[in-house]
Amino acid sequence: MKYHINKLRPVSWSQISCFEYNHEQWFKRYILGEKQEENSAMKFGKAIGEKLASDPSFMPEVPRLPLYEYELKAKVNKIPLIGYIDAFDLENNKMLEYKSGKLWTKEKAESHGQISMYALMLYLMYNIRPEELDIKLVWLETQETGSFETEFVKGVKPVIFPIKKTMFDILEMAMRIKKNSKEMEKYLFTRE
């Protein structure tokens, strides 16, 4: 069977991070379409995102923007890309990414590739320079309970990390996407 990455699906941040972490896991999930079992943290994060989008009275201290799960589609060279910003305001160039889980730091938030990829895609789609974006990563700390469930840490308050991106950052991300796409193609060639 002949595989070709760009003919199968657009490249997403989760696909890039999965490939960089484990090629075989990436192959099974994104090429063969094997479903990944959602752990309690993934289910919890998804449920919280949906609740933030649909219920303004839920955790009112968490910032919100008018558009949720805003779809981005762009291309770097001929590589199709896709992404979904958690919350977005196109009119005012504002972007929020919500994260749960353990320990997000300013450094981790600033170096998170997903943010750079979205800034790149916004530049390609709307010609919005990354320096013009008001980007915040909003962290809601969670913990695992003894029953394989996830819950907020008691008294959790959102920690908001302002993030600045530059043209250099998005050019680096474009190079990273191209490099990963070539490596994905090479890996697929070994699977034929």
CNS distance restraints for C-alpha pairs under 8 A (distance, minus, plus):
assign (resid   1 and name CA) (resid 192 and name CA) 5.87 0.50 0.50
assign (resid   2 and name CA) (resid 189 and name CA) 7.86 0.50 0.50
assign (resid   2 and name CA) (resid 192 and name CA) 5.88 0.50 0.50
assign (resid   3 and name CA) (resid  31 and name CA) 7.90 0.50 0.50
assign (resid   3 and name CA) (resid 188 and name CA) 5.97 0.50 0.50
assign (resid   3 and name CA) (resid 189 and name CA) 7.32 0.50 0.50
assign (resid   3 and name CA) (resid 192 and name CA) 7.27 0.50 0.50
assign (resid   4 and name CA) (resid   8 and name CA) 6.50 0.50 0.50
assign (resid   4 and name CA) (resid 185 and name CA) 6.58 0.50 0.50
assign (resid   4 and name CA) (resid 188 and name CA) 7.08 0.50 0.50
assign (resid   5 and name CA) (resid   9 and name CA) 6.76 0.50 0.50
assign (resid   5 and name CA) (resid  31 and name CA) 7.67 0.50 0.50
assign (resid   5 and name CA) (resid 181 and name CA) 7.62 0.50 0.50
assign (resid   5 and name CA) (resid 184 and name CA) 6.98 0.50 0.50
assign (resid   5 and name CA) (resid 185 and name CA) 6.32 0.50 0.50
assign (resid   5 and name CA) (resid 188 and name CA) 7.81 0.50 0.50
assign (resid   6 and name CA) (resid  10 and name CA) 6.22 0.50 0.50
assign (resid   6 and name CA) (resid  11 and name CA) 7.56 0.50 0.50
assign (resid   6 and name CA) (resid  79 and name CA) 6.31 0.50 0.50
assign (resid   6 and name CA) (resid  80 and name CA) 6.77 0.50 0.50
assign (resid   8 and name CA) (resid  31 and name CA) 7.37 0.50 0.50
assign (resid   9 and name CA) (resid  80 and name CA) 7.84 0.50 0.50
assign (resid  10 and name CA) (resid  79 and name CA) 7.34 0.50 0.50
assign (resid  10 and name CA) (resid  80 and name CA) 4.74 0.50 0.50
assign (resid  10 and name CA) (resid  81 and name CA) 4.85 0.50 0.50
assign (resid  10 and name CA) (resid  82 and name CA) 5.79 0.50 0.50
assign (resid  11 and name CA) (resid  15 and name CA) 6.23 0.50 0.50
assign (resid  11 and name CA) (resid  16 and name CA) 7.19 0.50 0.50
assign (resid  11 and name CA) (resid  79 and name CA) 7.38 0.50 0.50
assign (resid  11 and name CA) (resid  80 and name CA) 6.12 0.50 0.50
assign (resid  11 and name CA) (resid  81 and name CA) 4.65 0.50 0.50
assign (resid  11 and name CA) (resid  82 and name CA) 6.01 0.50 0.50
assign (resid  12 and name CA) (resid  16 and name CA) 6.44 0.50 0.50
assign (resid  12 and name CA) (resid  81 and name CA) 5.89 0.50 0.50
assign (resid  12 and name CA) (resid  82 and name CA) 5.17 0.50 0.50
assign (resid  12 and name CA) (resid  83 and name CA) 5.79 0.50 0.50
assign (resid  13 and name CA) (resid  17 and name CA) 6.16 0.50 0.50
assign (resid  13 and name CA) (resid  83 and name CA) 7.03 0.50 0.50
assign (resid  13 and name CA) (resid 113 and name CA) 7.42 0.50 0.50
assign (resid  13 and name CA) (resid 114 and name CA) 5.59 0.50 0.50
assign (resid  13 and name CA) (resid 117 and name CA) 7.05 0.50 0.50
assign (resid  14 and name CA) (resid  18 and name CA) 5.91 0.50 0.50
assign (resid  15 and name CA) (resid  19 and name CA) 6.09 0.50 0.50
assign (resid  15 and name CA) (resid  26 and name CA) 6.91 0.50 0.50
assign (resid  15 and name CA) (resid  30 and name CA) 7.11 0.50 0.50
assign (resid  16 and name CA) (resid  20 and name CA) 6.17 0.50 0.50
assign (resid  16 and name CA) (resid 177 and name CA) 7.52 0.50 0.50
assign (resid  16 and name CA) (resid 180 and name CA) 6.88 0.50 0.50
assign (resid  17 and name CA) (resid  21 and name CA) 6.14 0.50 0.50
assign (resid  18 and name CA) (resid  22 and name CA) 6.00 0.50 0.50
assign (resid  18 and name CA) (resid  23 and name CA) 7.32 0.50 0.50
assign (resid  18 and name CA) (resid  25 and name CA) 7.15 0.50 0.50
assign (resid  18 and name CA) (resid  26 and name CA) 5.50 0.50 0.50
assign (resid  19 and name CA) (resid  23 and name CA) 4.85 0.50 0.50
assign (resid  19 and name CA) (resid  24 and name CA) 7.93 0.50 0.50
assign (resid  19 and name CA) (resid  25 and name CA) 7.46 0.50 0.50
assign (resid  19 and name CA) (resid  26 and name CA) 5.07 0.50 0.50
assign (resid  19 and name CA) (resid  27 and name CA) 7.96 0.50 0.50
assign (resid  19 and name CA) (resid 180 and name CA) 7.84 0.50 0.50
assign (resid  19 and name CA) (resid 184 and name CA) 7.65 0.50 0.50
assign (resid  20 and name CA) (resid 180 and name CA) 7.86 0.50 0.50
assign (resid  22 and name CA) (resid  26 and name CA) 6.26 0.50 0.50
assign (resid  23 and name CA) (resid  27 and name CA) 6.18 0.50 0.50
assign (resid  23 and name CA) (resid 187 and name CA) 7.75 0.50 0.50
assign (resid  24 and name CA) (resid  28 and name CA) 6.27 0.50 0.50
assign (resid  25 and name CA) (resid  29 and name CA) 6.14 0.50 0.50
assign (resid  26 and name CA) (resid  30 and name CA) 5.66 0.50 0.50
assign (resid  26 and name CA) (resid  31 and name CA) 7.39 0.50 0.50
assign (resid  27 and name CA) (resid  31 and name CA) 5.05 0.50 0.50
assign (resid  27 and name CA) (resid  32 and name CA) 6.40 0.50 0.50
assign (resid  28 and name CA) (resid  32 and name CA) 4.93 0.50 0.50
assign (resid  28 and name CA) (resid  33 and name CA) 6.26 0.50 0.50
assign (resid  28 and name CA) (resid  34 and name CA) 5.60 0.50 0.50
assign (resid  29 and name CA) (resid  33 and name CA) 4.91 0.50 0.50
assign (resid  29 and name CA) (resid  34 and name CA) 4.82 0.50 0.50
assign (resid  29 and name CA) (resid  35 and name CA) 6.34 0.50 0.50
assign (resid  29 and name CA) (resid  36 and name CA) 6.74 0.50 0.50
assign (resid  30 and name CA) (resid  34 and name CA) 7.47 0.50 0.50
assign (resid  38 and name CA) (resid  42 and name CA) 5.73 0.50 0.50
assign (resid  38 and name CA) (resid  43 and name CA) 6.27 0.50 0.50
assign (resid  39 and name CA) (resid  43 and name CA) 6.36 0.50 0.50
assign (resid  40 and name CA) (resid  44 and name CA) 5.94 0.50 0.50
assign (resid  40 and name CA) (resid 148 and name CA) 6.68 0.50 0.50
assign (resid  40 and name CA) (resid 149 and name CA) 5.34 0.50 0.50
assign (resid  40 and name CA) (resid 150 and name CA) 5.69 0.50 0.50
assign (resid  41 and name CA) (resid  45 and name CA) 6.06 0.50 0.50
assign (resid  41 and name CA) (resid 101 and name CA) 6.98 0.50 0.50
assign (resid  41 and name CA) (resid 144 and name CA) 7.80 0.50 0.50
assign (resid  41 and name CA) (resid 149 and name CA) 7.38 0.50 0.50
assign (resid  41 and name CA) (resid 150 and name CA) 5.53 0.50 0.50
assign (resid  42 and name CA) (resid  46 and name CA) 6.20 0.50 0.50
assign (resid  43 and name CA) (resid  47 and name CA) 6.16 0.50 0.50
assign (resid  44 and name CA) (resid  48 and name CA) 6.14 0.50 0.50
assign (resid  44 and name CA) (resid 150 and name CA) 6.35 0.50 0.50
assign (resid  44 and name CA) (resid 151 and name CA) 7.52 0.50 0.50
assign (resid  45 and name CA) (resid  49 and name CA) 6.19 0.50 0.50
assign (resid  45 and name CA) (resid  99 and name CA) 7.33 0.50 0.50
assign (resid  45 and name CA) (resid 100 and name CA) 6.05 0.50 0.50
assign (resid  46 and name CA) (resid  50 and name CA) 6.32 0.50 0.50
assign (resid  47 and name CA) (resid  51 and name CA) 6.16 0.50 0.50
assign (resid  48 and name CA) (resid  52 and name CA) 6.08 0.50 0.50
assign (resid  49 and name CA) (resid  53 and name CA) 6.28 0.50 0.50
assign (resid  49 and name CA) (resid  86 and name CA) 7.59 0.50 0.50
assign (resid  49 and name CA) (resid  98 and name CA) 7.27 0.50 0.50
assign (resid  50 and name CA) (resid  54 and name CA) 6.19 0.50 0.50
assign (resid  51 and name CA) (resid  55 and name CA) 5.60 0.50 0.50
assign (resid  51 and name CA) (resid  58 and name CA) 7.00 0.50 0.50
assign (resid  52 and name CA) (resid  56 and name CA) 6.66 0.50 0.50
assign (resid  52 and name CA) (resid  58 and name CA) 6.43 0.50 0.50
assign (resid  52 and name CA) (resid  59 and name CA) 7.53 0.50 0.50
assign (resid  52 and name CA) (resid  64 and name CA) 7.75 0.50 0.50
assign (resid  53 and name CA) (resid  64 and name CA) 7.88 0.50 0.50
assign (resid  53 and name CA) (resid  68 and name CA) 6.27 0.50 0.50
assign (resid  56 and name CA) (resid  60 and name CA) 6.28 0.50 0.50
assign (resid  61 and name CA) (resid 157 and name CA) 7.66 0.50 0.50
assign (resid  61 and name CA) (resid 158 and name CA) 7.26 0.50 0.50
assign (resid  62 and name CA) (resid 138 and name CA) 7.70 0.50 0.50
assign (resid  62 and name CA) (resid 158 and name CA) 6.15 0.50 0.50
assign (resid  64 and name CA) (resid  87 and name CA) 6.69 0.50 0.50
assign (resid  64 and name CA) (resid  96 and name CA) 7.64 0.50 0.50
assign (resid  65 and name CA) (resid  87 and name CA) 5.44 0.50 0.50
assign (resid  65 and name CA) (resid  88 and name CA) 5.54 0.50 0.50
assign (resid  65 and name CA) (resid  89 and name CA) 5.82 0.50 0.50
assign (resid  65 and name CA) (resid  94 and name CA) 7.77 0.50 0.50
assign (resid  65 and name CA) (resid  95 and name CA) 7.76 0.50 0.50
assign (resid  65 and name CA) (resid  96 and name CA) 7.61 0.50 0.50
assign (resid  66 and name CA) (resid  87 and name CA) 7.04 0.50 0.50
assign (resid  66 and name CA) (resid  88 and name CA) 6.43 0.50 0.50
assign (resid  66 and name CA) (resid  89 and name CA) 5.94 0.50 0.50
assign (resid  67 and name CA) (resid  87 and name CA) 5.43 0.50 0.50
assign (resid  67 and name CA) (resid  88 and name CA) 5.04 0.50 0.50
assign (resid  67 and name CA) (resid  89 and name CA) 6.25 0.50 0.50
assign (resid  68 and name CA) (resid  85 and name CA) 7.03 0.50 0.50
assign (resid  68 and name CA) (resid  86 and name CA) 5.41 0.50 0.50
assign (resid  68 and name CA) (resid  87 and name CA) 4.44 0.50 0.50
assign (resid  68 and name CA) (resid  88 and name CA) 6.37 0.50 0.50
assign (resid  69 and name CA) (resid  84 and name CA) 5.03 0.50 0.50
assign (resid  69 and name CA) (resid  85 and name CA) 5.19 0.50 0.50
assign (resid  69 and name CA) (resid  86 and name CA) 4.71 0.50 0.50
assign (resid  69 and name CA) (resid  87 and name CA) 6.16 0.50 0.50
assign (resid  69 and name CA) (resid  88 and name CA) 7.95 0.50 0.50
assign (resid  70 and name CA) (resid  84 and name CA) 5.06 0.50 0.50
assign (resid  70 and name CA) (resid  85 and name CA) 4.99 0.50 0.50
assign (resid  70 and name CA) (resid  86 and name CA) 6.65 0.50 0.50
assign (resid  70 and name CA) (resid  87 and name CA) 6.72 0.50 0.50
assign (resid  70 and name CA) (resid  88 and name CA) 6.48 0.50 0.50
assign (resid  71 and name CA) (resid  82 and name CA) 7.29 0.50 0.50
assign (resid  71 and name CA) (resid  83 and name CA) 5.86 0.50 0.50
assign (resid  71 and name CA) (resid  84 and name CA) 4.53 0.50 0.50
assign (resid  71 and name CA) (resid  85 and name CA) 6.66 0.50 0.50
assign (resid  72 and name CA) (resid  81 and name CA) 7.84 0.50 0.50
assign (resid  72 and name CA) (resid  82 and name CA) 5.52 0.50 0.50
assign (resid  72 and name CA) (resid  83 and name CA) 4.98 0.50 0.50
assign (resid  72 and name CA) (resid  84 and name CA) 5.89 0.50 0.50
assign (resid  72 and name CA) (resid  85 and name CA) 7.57 0.50 0.50
assign (resid  72 and name CA) (resid 118 and name CA) 7.63 0.50 0.50
assign (resid  72 and name CA) (resid 121 and name CA) 6.64 0.50 0.50
assign (resid  72 and name CA) (resid 122 and name CA) 7.41 0.50 0.50
assign (resid  72 and name CA) (resid 125 and name CA) 7.92 0.50 0.50
assign (resid  73 and name CA) (resid  80 and name CA) 7.34 0.50 0.50
assign (resid  73 and name CA) (resid  81 and name CA) 5.59 0.50 0.50
assign (resid  73 and name CA) (resid  82 and name CA) 4.70 0.50 0.50
assign (resid  73 and name CA) (resid  83 and name CA) 6.70 0.50 0.50
assign (resid  73 and name CA) (resid 121 and name CA) 7.01 0.50 0.50
assign (resid  73 and name CA) (resid 125 and name CA) 7.50 0.50 0.50
assign (resid  74 and name CA) (resid  80 and name CA) 6.00 0.50 0.50
assign (resid  74 and name CA) (resid  81 and name CA) 5.21 0.50 0.50
assign (resid  74 and name CA) (resid  82 and name CA) 6.73 0.50 0.50
assign (resid  74 and name CA) (resid 121 and name CA) 5.79 0.50 0.50
assign (resid  74 and name CA) (resid 124 and name CA) 6.38 0.50 0.50
assign (resid  74 and name CA) (resid 125 and name CA) 6.30 0.50 0.50
assign (resid  75 and name CA) (resid  79 and name CA) 5.20 0.50 0.50
assign (resid  75 and name CA) (resid  80 and name CA) 4.46 0.50 0.50
assign (resid  75 and name CA) (resid  81 and name CA) 5.55 0.50 0.50
assign (resid  75 and name CA) (resid 121 and name CA) 7.96 0.50 0.50
assign (resid  75 and name CA) (resid 124 and name CA) 7.67 0.50 0.50
assign (resid  76 and name CA) (resid  80 and name CA) 6.74 0.50 0.50
assign (resid  76 and name CA) (resid  81 and name CA) 7.46 0.50 0.50
assign (resid  76 and name CA) (resid 174 and name CA) 6.59 0.50 0.50
assign (resid  76 and name CA) (resid 177 and name CA) 7.79 0.50 0.50
assign (resid  76 and name CA) (resid 178 and name CA) 7.51 0.50 0.50
assign (resid  79 and name CA) (resid 178 and name CA) 7.71 0.50 0.50
assign (resid  79 and name CA) (resid 181 and name CA) 7.68 0.50 0.50
assign (resid  81 and name CA) (resid 121 and name CA) 7.91 0.50 0.50
assign (resid  83 and name CA) (resid 118 and name CA) 6.92 0.50 0.50
assign (resid  85 and name CA) (resid  95 and name CA) 7.16 0.50 0.50
assign (resid  85 and name CA) (resid  96 and name CA) 7.17 0.50 0.50
assign (resid  85 and name CA) (resid  97 and name CA) 6.62 0.50 0.50
assign (resid  85 and name CA) (resid 118 and name CA) 7.32 0.50 0.50
assign (resid  86 and name CA) (resid  95 and name CA) 7.82 0.50 0.50
assign (resid  86 and name CA) (resid  96 and name CA) 6.09 0.50 0.50
assign (resid  86 and name CA) (resid  97 and name CA) 5.19 0.50 0.50
assign (resid  86 and name CA) (resid  98 and name CA) 6.51 0.50 0.50
assign (resid  87 and name CA) (resid  95 and name CA) 5.89 0.50 0.50
assign (resid  87 and name CA) (resid  96 and name CA) 5.02 0.50 0.50
assign (resid  87 and name CA) (resid  97 and name CA) 6.60 0.50 0.50
assign (resid  88 and name CA) (resid  93 and name CA) 7.64 0.50 0.50
assign (resid  88 and name CA) (resid  94 and name CA) 5.74 0.50 0.50
assign (resid  88 and name CA) (resid  95 and name CA) 4.60 0.50 0.50
assign (resid  88 and name CA) (resid  96 and name CA) 6.32 0.50 0.50
assign (resid  89 and name CA) (resid  93 and name CA) 5.74 0.50 0.50
assign (resid  89 and name CA) (resid  94 and name CA) 5.00 0.50 0.50
assign (resid  89 and name CA) (resid  95 and name CA) 6.46 0.50 0.50
assign (resid  90 and name CA) (resid  94 and name CA) 6.64 0.50 0.50
assign (resid  93 and name CA) (resid 128 and name CA) 7.83 0.50 0.50
assign (resid  93 and name CA) (resid 132 and name CA) 6.92 0.50 0.50
assign (resid  93 and name CA) (resid 133 and name CA) 5.11 0.50 0.50
assign (resid  93 and name CA) (resid 134 and name CA) 6.13 0.50 0.50
assign (resid  94 and name CA) (resid 133 and name CA) 5.90 0.50 0.50
assign (resid  94 and name CA) (resid 134 and name CA) 4.65 0.50 0.50
assign (resid  94 and name CA) (resid 135 and name CA) 5.95 0.50 0.50
assign (resid  95 and name CA) (resid 133 and name CA) 7.30 0.50 0.50
assign (resid  95 and name CA) (resid 134 and name CA) 6.19 0.50 0.50
assign (resid  95 and name CA) (resid 135 and name CA) 4.85 0.50 0.50
assign (resid  95 and name CA) (resid 136 and name CA) 6.38 0.50 0.50
assign (resid  96 and name CA) (resid 135 and name CA) 6.00 0.50 0.50
assign (resid  96 and name CA) (resid 136 and name CA) 5.02 0.50 0.50
assign (resid  96 and name CA) (resid 137 and name CA) 5.75 0.50 0.50
assign (resid  96 and name CA) (resid 138 and name CA) 6.92 0.50 0.50
assign (resid  97 and name CA) (resid 136 and name CA) 6.50 0.50 0.50
assign (resid  97 and name CA) (resid 137 and name CA) 4.80 0.50 0.50
assign (resid  97 and name CA) (resid 138 and name CA) 6.07 0.50 0.50
assign (resid  98 and name CA) (resid 137 and name CA) 5.98 0.50 0.50
assign (resid  98 and name CA) (resid 138 and name CA) 4.82 0.50 0.50
assign (resid  98 and name CA) (resid 139 and name CA) 6.02 0.50 0.50
assign (resid  98 and name CA) (resid 140 and name CA) 7.63 0.50 0.50
assign (resid  99 and name CA) (resid 137 and name CA) 7.15 0.50 0.50
assign (resid  99 and name CA) (resid 138 and name CA) 6.06 0.50 0.50
assign (resid  99 and name CA) (resid 139 and name CA) 4.78 0.50 0.50
assign (resid  99 and name CA) (resid 140 and name CA) 6.23 0.50 0.50
assign (resid 100 and name CA) (resid 139 and name CA) 5.62 0.50 0.50
assign (resid 100 and name CA) (resid 140 and name CA) 4.77 0.50 0.50
assign (resid 100 and name CA) (resid 141 and name CA) 5.40 0.50 0.50
assign (resid 100 and name CA) (resid 142 and name CA) 5.96 0.50 0.50
assign (resid 101 and name CA) (resid 139 and name CA) 7.98 0.50 0.50
assign (resid 101 and name CA) (resid 140 and name CA) 7.08 0.50 0.50
assign (resid 101 and name CA) (resid 141 and name CA) 5.34 0.50 0.50
assign (resid 101 and name CA) (resid 142 and name CA) 4.76 0.50 0.50
assign (resid 101 and name CA) (resid 143 and name CA) 6.65 0.50 0.50
assign (resid 102 and name CA) (resid 141 and name CA) 5.66 0.50 0.50
assign (resid 102 and name CA) (resid 142 and name CA) 5.97 0.50 0.50
assign (resid 102 and name CA) (resid 143 and name CA) 6.75 0.50 0.50
assign (resid 103 and name CA) (resid 141 and name CA) 7.00 0.50 0.50
assign (resid 104 and name CA) (resid 108 and name CA) 6.09 0.50 0.50
assign (resid 104 and name CA) (resid 109 and name CA) 6.57 0.50 0.50
assign (resid 104 and name CA) (resid 139 and name CA) 6.73 0.50 0.50
assign (resid 105 and name CA) (resid 109 and name CA) 6.05 0.50 0.50
assign (resid 106 and name CA) (resid 110 and name CA) 6.07 0.50 0.50
assign (resid 106 and name CA) (resid 161 and name CA) 5.98 0.50 0.50
assign (resid 107 and name CA) (resid 111 and name CA) 6.19 0.50 0.50
assign (resid 108 and name CA) (resid 112 and name CA) 6.04 0.50 0.50
assign (resid 109 and name CA) (resid 137 and name CA) 6.59 0.50 0.50
assign (resid 109 and name CA) (resid 161 and name CA) 6.85 0.50 0.50
assign (resid 109 and name CA) (resid 163 and name CA) 7.31 0.50 0.50
assign (resid 110 and name CA) (resid 163 and name CA) 5.68 0.50 0.50
assign (resid 110 and name CA) (resid 164 and name CA) 7.41 0.50 0.50
assign (resid 112 and name CA) (resid 116 and name CA) 7.15 0.50 0.50
assign (resid 113 and name CA) (resid 117 and name CA) 6.11 0.50 0.50
assign (resid 113 and name CA) (resid 173 and name CA) 7.52 0.50 0.50
assign (resid 114 and name CA) (resid 118 and name CA) 6.20 0.50 0.50
assign (resid 115 and name CA) (resid 119 and name CA) 6.17 0.50 0.50
assign (resid 116 and name CA) (resid 120 and name CA) 6.13 0.50 0.50
assign (resid 116 and name CA) (resid 165 and name CA) 7.00 0.50 0.50
assign (resid 116 and name CA) (resid 169 and name CA) 6.50 0.50 0.50
assign (resid 116 and name CA) (resid 170 and name CA) 5.78 0.50 0.50
assign (resid 116 and name CA) (resid 173 and name CA) 6.34 0.50 0.50
assign (resid 117 and name CA) (resid 121 and name CA) 6.22 0.50 0.50
assign (resid 117 and name CA) (resid 170 and name CA) 6.89 0.50 0.50
assign (resid 117 and name CA) (resid 173 and name CA) 6.14 0.50 0.50
assign (resid 117 and name CA) (resid 174 and name CA) 7.83 0.50 0.50
assign (resid 118 and name CA) (resid 122 and name CA) 6.10 0.50 0.50
assign (resid 119 and name CA) (resid 123 and name CA) 6.25 0.50 0.50
assign (resid 119 and name CA) (resid 129 and name CA) 7.96 0.50 0.50
assign (resid 119 and name CA) (resid 130 and name CA) 5.74 0.50 0.50
assign (resid 119 and name CA) (resid 133 and name CA) 7.86 0.50 0.50
assign (resid 119 and name CA) (resid 165 and name CA) 7.46 0.50 0.50
assign (resid 119 and name CA) (resid 170 and name CA) 6.66 0.50 0.50
assign (resid 120 and name CA) (resid 124 and name CA) 6.28 0.50 0.50
assign (resid 120 and name CA) (resid 130 and name CA) 7.50 0.50 0.50
assign (resid 120 and name CA) (resid 170 and name CA) 4.98 0.50 0.50
assign (resid 120 and name CA) (resid 171 and name CA) 7.67 0.50 0.50
assign (resid 120 and name CA) (resid 173 and name CA) 7.29 0.50 0.50
assign (resid 120 and name CA) (resid 174 and name CA) 7.37 0.50 0.50
assign (resid 121 and name CA) (resid 125 and name CA) 5.98 0.50 0.50
assign (resid 122 and name CA) (resid 126 and name CA) 5.63 0.50 0.50
assign (resid 122 and name CA) (resid 127 and name CA) 6.75 0.50 0.50
assign (resid 122 and name CA) (resid 128 and name CA) 6.00 0.50 0.50
assign (resid 123 and name CA) (resid 127 and name CA) 4.27 0.50 0.50
assign (resid 123 and name CA) (resid 128 and name CA) 4.57 0.50 0.50
assign (resid 123 and name CA) (resid 129 and name CA) 5.65 0.50 0.50
assign (resid 123 and name CA) (resid 130 and name CA) 7.00 0.50 0.50
assign (resid 124 and name CA) (resid 128 and name CA) 7.83 0.50 0.50
assign (resid 128 and name CA) (resid 132 and name CA) 6.54 0.50 0.50
assign (resid 128 and name CA) (resid 133 and name CA) 7.39 0.50 0.50
assign (resid 129 and name CA) (resid 133 and name CA) 7.11 0.50 0.50
assign (resid 129 and name CA) (resid 166 and name CA) 7.65 0.50 0.50
assign (resid 129 and name CA) (resid 167 and name CA) 6.95 0.50 0.50
assign (resid 130 and name CA) (resid 164 and name CA) 7.61 0.50 0.50
assign (resid 130 and name CA) (resid 165 and name CA) 5.29 0.50 0.50
assign (resid 130 and name CA) (resid 166 and name CA) 5.25 0.50 0.50
assign (resid 130 and name CA) (resid 167 and name CA) 6.20 0.50 0.50
assign (resid 130 and name CA) (resid 170 and name CA) 7.68 0.50 0.50
assign (resid 131 and name CA) (resid 164 and name CA) 6.77 0.50 0.50
assign (resid 131 and name CA) (resid 165 and name CA) 5.92 0.50 0.50
assign (resid 131 and name CA) (resid 166 and name CA) 5.48 0.50 0.50
assign (resid 131 and name CA) (resid 167 and name CA) 7.50 0.50 0.50
assign (resid 133 and name CA) (resid 164 and name CA) 7.76 0.50 0.50
assign (resid 133 and name CA) (resid 165 and name CA) 7.90 0.50 0.50
assign (resid 134 and name CA) (resid 162 and name CA) 7.70 0.50 0.50
assign (resid 134 and name CA) (resid 163 and name CA) 7.60 0.50 0.50
assign (resid 134 and name CA) (resid 164 and name CA) 7.65 0.50 0.50
assign (resid 135 and name CA) (resid 162 and name CA) 5.94 0.50 0.50
assign (resid 135 and name CA) (resid 163 and name CA) 5.31 0.50 0.50
assign (resid 135 and name CA) (resid 164 and name CA) 6.81 0.50 0.50
assign (resid 136 and name CA) (resid 160 and name CA) 6.39 0.50 0.50
assign (resid 136 and name CA) (resid 161 and name CA) 5.46 0.50 0.50
assign (resid 136 and name CA) (resid 162 and name CA) 4.48 0.50 0.50
assign (resid 136 and name CA) (resid 163 and name CA) 5.66 0.50 0.50
assign (resid 137 and name CA) (resid 160 and name CA) 5.85 0.50 0.50
assign (resid 137 and name CA) (resid 161 and name CA) 5.15 0.50 0.50
assign (resid 137 and name CA) (resid 162 and name CA) 6.56 0.50 0.50
assign (resid 137 and name CA) (resid 163 and name CA) 7.24 0.50 0.50
assign (resid 138 and name CA) (resid 158 and name CA) 6.20 0.50 0.50
assign (resid 138 and name CA) (resid 159 and name CA) 5.75 0.50 0.50
assign (resid 138 and name CA) (resid 160 and name CA) 4.60 0.50 0.50
assign (resid 138 and name CA) (resid 161 and name CA) 6.38 0.50 0.50
assign (resid 139 and name CA) (resid 158 and name CA) 5.62 0.50 0.50
assign (resid 139 and name CA) (resid 159 and name CA) 5.11 0.50 0.50
assign (resid 139 and name CA) (resid 160 and name CA) 6.36 0.50 0.50
assign (resid 139 and name CA) (resid 161 and name CA) 7.94 0.50 0.50
assign (resid 140 and name CA) (resid 152 and name CA) 7.31 0.50 0.50
assign (resid 140 and name CA) (resid 156 and name CA) 6.67 0.50 0.50
assign (resid 140 and name CA) (resid 157 and name CA) 6.70 0.50 0.50
assign (resid 140 and name CA) (resid 158 and name CA) 5.14 0.50 0.50
assign (resid 140 and name CA) (resid 159 and name CA) 6.66 0.50 0.50
assign (resid 141 and name CA) (resid 152 and name CA) 6.03 0.50 0.50
assign (resid 141 and name CA) (resid 153 and name CA) 5.91 0.50 0.50
assign (resid 141 and name CA) (resid 156 and name CA) 6.48 0.50 0.50
assign (resid 141 and name CA) (resid 158 and name CA) 7.79 0.50 0.50
assign (resid 142 and name CA) (resid 150 and name CA) 6.59 0.50 0.50
assign (resid 142 and name CA) (resid 151 and name CA) 5.41 0.50 0.50
assign (resid 142 and name CA) (resid 152 and name CA) 4.17 0.50 0.50
assign (resid 142 and name CA) (resid 153 and name CA) 5.05 0.50 0.50
assign (resid 143 and name CA) (resid 150 and name CA) 5.67 0.50 0.50
assign (resid 143 and name CA) (resid 151 and name CA) 5.62 0.50 0.50
assign (resid 143 and name CA) (resid 152 and name CA) 6.17 0.50 0.50
assign (resid 143 and name CA) (resid 153 and name CA) 5.94 0.50 0.50
assign (resid 144 and name CA) (resid 148 and name CA) 6.49 0.50 0.50
assign (resid 144 and name CA) (resid 149 and name CA) 5.73 0.50 0.50
assign (resid 144 and name CA) (resid 150 and name CA) 4.56 0.50 0.50
assign (resid 144 and name CA) (resid 151 and name CA) 6.47 0.50 0.50
assign (resid 145 and name CA) (resid 149 and name CA) 5.37 0.50 0.50
assign (resid 145 and name CA) (resid 150 and name CA) 5.95 0.50 0.50
assign (resid 145 and name CA) (resid 151 and name CA) 7.07 0.50 0.50
assign (resid 152 and name CA) (resid 156 and name CA) 6.37 0.50 0.50
assign (resid 165 and name CA) (resid 169 and name CA) 6.02 0.50 0.50
assign (resid 165 and name CA) (resid 170 and name CA) 7.55 0.50 0.50
assign (resid 166 and name CA) (resid 170 and name CA) 6.65 0.50 0.50
assign (resid 167 and name CA) (resid 171 and name CA) 6.13 0.50 0.50
assign (resid 168 and name CA) (resid 172 and name CA) 6.14 0.50 0.50
assign (resid 169 and name CA) (resid 173 and name CA) 6.29 0.50 0.50
assign (resid 170 and name CA) (resid 174 and name CA) 6.14 0.50 0.50
assign (resid 171 and name CA) (resid 175 and name CA) 6.31 0.50 0.50
assign (resid 172 and name CA) (resid 176 and name CA) 6.17 0.50 0.50
assign (resid 173 and name CA) (resid 177 and name CA) 6.10 0.50 0.50
assign (resid 174 and name CA) (resid 178 and name CA) 6.26 0.50 0.50
assign (resid 175 and name CA) (resid 179 and name CA) 6.05 0.50 0.50
assign (resid 176 and name CA) (resid 180 and name CA) 6.03 0.50 0.50
assign (resid 177 and name CA) (resid 181 and name CA) 5.97 0.50 0.50
assign (resid 178 and name CA) (resid 182 and name CA) 6.25 0.50 0.50
assign (resid 179 and name CA) (resid 183 and name CA) 6.25 0.50 0.50
assign (resid 180 and name CA) (resid 184 and name CA) 5.95 0.50 0.50
assign (resid 181 and name CA) (resid 185 and name CA) 6.25 0.50 0.50
assign (resid 182 and name CA) (resid 186 and name CA) 6.26 0.50 0.50
assign (resid 183 and name CA) (resid 187 and name CA) 6.07 0.50 0.50
assign (resid 184 and name CA) (resid 188 and name CA) 6.13 0.50 0.50
assign (resid 185 and name CA) (resid 189 and name CA) 6.20 0.50 0.50
assign (resid 186 and name CA) (resid 190 and name CA) 6.57 0.50 0.50
assign (resid 187 and name CA) (resid 191 and name CA) 6.67 0.50 0.50
assign (resid 188 and name CA) (resid 192 and name CA) 6.71 0.50 0.50
